[in-house]
Amino acid sequence: MNFTGLIVGAISFLIIGILHPIVIKVEYYFGKHYWPVFAISGLICCIASVLVDNILISIPLAILGFSLFWSIMELFEQEKRVQKGWFPANPAKSKNQDK
């Protein structure tokens, strides 16, 4: 039996599940201006996935890299969700910080 697909699926599920609350917290505490951190981290993961020979490490690195790229869009979308009142705004954040 080949469990590689199930392992990769489970890892994908975990990566997406972990990044979702991270995006919410980053937007809450720091705003959308942290998107370069996601971009650089995603680029590092994608480059590492090409350089690693083990497929069970390479594939999750690529999934993490592209999930980090997707998180950039979600960071901007999260800001819109906060503006609509769907998520709480951080009262400690300056109103001028995200303009």
SULZI-V140660 format. One record per backbone hydrogen bond with DSSP energy under -0.5 kcal/mol. NH is the residue of the N-H (numbers start at 0). CO is the residue of the C=O. If there is no record, write none. Layout:
BEGIN
NH;CO  NH;CO
END
This chain:
BEGIN
2;0  6;2  7;3  8;4  9;5  10;6  11;7  12;8  13;9  14;10  15;11  16;12  17;13  18;14  19;15  20;16  21;17  22;18  23;19  24;20  25;21  26;22  27;23  28;24  29;25  30;25  33;30  34;31  36;33  37;33  38;34  39;35  40;36  41;37  42;38  43;39  44;40  45;41  46;42  47;43  48;44  49;45  50;46  51;47  56;53  57;53  58;54  60;56  61;57  62;58  63;59  64;60  65;61  66;62  67;63  68;64  69;65  70;66  71;67  71;68  72;68  73;69  74;70  75;71  76;72  77;73  78;74  79;75  80;76  81;77  82;78  83;79  84;81  85;80  86;80  90;88  92;89  96;93  98;95
END
